Amino acid sequence: MDLTDVLWRKSSHSTNNGGQCVELGALPNAVVARDSKDPDGPRLVFGRGALAEFLTRIKS
């Protein structure tokens, strides 16, 4: 999967002091996640519905 044109976004709650952050990027029918400290490392691809459900569950 070619992710060279993905616009990666980090939470506005993240700081630049070495914290552990996840960056998200939008794809046409999915969302991709990566570790901000390892931008060339592994990435996870979620369907939009699956990511929404995951975020709802971790917030509760």
Protein Blocks (a to p, Z undefined) as FASTA:
>chain_A
ZZklpccdddfkbccehpacddddddfkbccdddfklmmlccddddfklmmmmmmmmmZZ
